[in-house]
Amino acid sequence: MKSAICAIGVLPVRNEPSEKSELETQILFGEVFHILDETDEWYQVRADYDSYEGWVDKKMVYPCSKREAELWLEAPGVIVNTPYLKLIREPQKTIQIVSAGSRIVFNGEDRNSFVIAGREYYLQNQINDKKNDITDIAKGFLNTPYLWGGRNFFGIDCSGYVQVVYKIMGVKLPRNASQQIEHGTIVSFVEEAKVGDLAFFDNDEGVITHVGICLGNGEIIHASGEVKIDLLDHLGIFDNKIKKYTHKLRVIKRVVL
């Protein structure tokens, strides 16, 4: 099986091998993916981080050796914890923007440069190395527009948002809300919800359709239209702007951070 490291800001993963096909998810800069099959113009891939599968345009893939991908995965690495980070790409010295949750492994001589698939990158600014705070990380995405299948600062969906925030905090969660609900322990009452707890919401058929991050004090931050803060009680999410409930609460889960 061939593998690759994402060497562009964000790699769209589609349901079918077509640019018109629905966006399934995105692979962030520095994440490894495995090539399962191919057509003339597309690769069928599996993301190493969450095993999500789909199709990517071959023009966006920069192959590397299997050993290079293995070493990248085995190395400690650094997760980008700011909304976005500017890199300088050699030899043209052009700017490469990468989003929060991207992964960098410094495989050069110092902690300012690295190479992916023969491409050399330099950091324009140092990565913030202070201890991550989940409230700060979560609020760093405020006003990010909702994008079905999105996982980055410029467009994100509800479960992608939760997954990336928790990735920055060092906790691995699956891609979809229906999978994320299987993790953690139940919080019995909404009044007991702590900062970082996950609140899940369902539709009239009982299907999990939404997830957000509790901020405590009856507030939740979530991606719905955009990443925003709303009120949370035992009924669900109350949008103070339109004065109505928008999501019906199913359960709150506590995942150890």
ChimeraX attribute file (.defattr): number of C-alpha atoms within 10 A of each C-alpha:
attribute: neighborCount
match mode: 1-to-1
recipient: residues
	/A:1	7
	/A:2	14
	/A:3	23
	/A:4	25
	/A:5	28
	/A:6	24
	/A:7	25
	/A:8	16
	/A:9	17
	/A:10	21
	/A:11	19
	/A:12	20
	/A:13	28
	/A:14	23
	/A:15	17
	/A:16	16
	/A:17	19
	/A:18	13
	/A:19	15
	/A:20	9
	/A:21	12
	/A:22	15
	/A:23	18
	/A:24	17
	/A:25	26
	/A:26	21
	/A:27	28
	/A:28	25
	/A:29	22
	/A:30	26
	/A:31	22
	/A:32	21
	/A:33	23
	/A:34	20
	/A:35	19
	/A:36	15
	/A:37	13
	/A:38	15
	/A:39	11
	/A:40	7
	/A:41	11
	/A:42	19
	/A:43	21
	/A:44	22
	/A:45	23
	/A:46	21
	/A:47	22
	/A:48	17
	/A:49	16
	/A:50	15
	/A:51	13
	/A:52	18
	/A:53	20
	/A:54	22
	/A:55	27
	/A:56	26
	/A:57	20
	/A:58	15
	/A:59	9
	/A:60	14
	/A:61	17
	/A:62	16
	/A:63	19
	/A:64	16
	/A:65	12
	/A:66	15
	/A:67	10
	/A:68	16
	/A:69	22
	/A:70	14
	/A:71	12
	/A:72	21
	/A:73	18
	/A:74	10
	/A:75	12
	/A:76	12
	/A:77	14
	/A:78	16
	/A:79	21
	/A:80	21
	/A:81	27
	/A:82	20
	/A:83	19
	/A:84	19
	/A:85	20
	/A:86	16
	/A:87	20
	/A:88	18
	/A:89	19
	/A:90	13
	/A:91	9
	/A:92	7
	/A:93	12
	/A:94	12
	/A:95	16
	/A:96	17
	/A:97	15
	/A:98	24
	/A:99	23
	/A:100	24
	/A:101	28
	/A:102	25
	/A:103	23
	/A:104	20
	/A:105	20
	/A:106	19
	/A:107	16
	/A:108	13
	/A:109	8
	/A:110	8
	/A:111	13
	/A:112	16
	/A:113	19
	/A:114	18
	/A:115	17
	/A:116	21
	/A:117	16
	/A:118	11
	/A:119	12
	/A:120	16
	/A:121	23
	/A:122	21
	/A:123	17
	/A:124	15
	/A:125	11
	/A:126	11
	/A:127	15
	/A:128	11
	/A:129	10
	/A:130	7
	/A:131	8
	/A:132	14
	/A:133	12
	/A:134	18
	/A:135	15
	/A:136	12
	/A:137	19
	/A:138	24
	/A:139	17
	/A:140	18
	/A:141	26
	/A:142	17
	/A:143	16
	/A:144	21
	/A:145	20
	/A:146	21
	/A:147	20
	/A:148	16
	/A:149	22
	/A:150	24
	/A:151	30
	/A:152	27
	/A:153	23
	/A:154	15
	/A:155	20
	/A:156	27
	/A:157	27
	/A:158	28
	/A:159	27
	/A:160	26
	/A:161	29
	/A:162	27
	/A:163	23
	/A:164	27
	/A:165	28
	/A:166	21
	/A:167	19
	/A:168	23
	/A:169	18
	/A:170	12
	/A:171	13
	/A:172	15
	/A:173	23
	/A:174	19
	/A:175	22
	/A:176	22
	/A:177	23
	/A:178	17
	/A:179	12
	/A:180	20
	/A:181	24
	/A:182	11
	/A:183	14
	/A:184	14
	/A:185	13
	/A:186	16
	/A:187	17
	/A:188	11
	/A:189	11
	/A:190	20
	/A:191	13
	/A:192	13
	/A:193	24
	/A:194	18
	/A:195	16
	/A:196	25
	/A:197	24
	/A:198	27
	/A:199	28
	/A:200	23
	/A:201	24
	/A:202	18
	/A:203	13
	/A:204	7
	/A:205	6
	/A:206	10
	/A:207	11
	/A:208	20
	/A:209	16
	/A:210	23
	/A:211	32
	/A:212	25
	/A:213	29
	/A:214	28
	/A:215	23
	/A:216	17
	/A:217	15
	/A:218	17
	/A:219	17
	/A:220	25
	/A:221	28
	/A:222	27
	/A:223	27
	/A:224	20
	/A:225	14
	/A:226	18
	/A:227	25
	/A:228	18
	/A:229	22
	/A:230	18
	/A:231	18
	/A:232	26
	/A:233	17
	/A:234	13
	/A:235	14
	/A:236	21
	/A:237	25
	/A:238	19
	/A:239	16
	/A:240	11
	/A:241	7
	/A:242	8
	/A:243	8
	/A:244	10
	/A:245	15
	/A:246	15
	/A:247	20
	/A:248	22
	/A:249	21
	/A:250	19
	/A:251	20
	/A:252	26
	/A:253	23
	/A:254	19
	/A:255	17
	/A:256	10
	/A:257	10
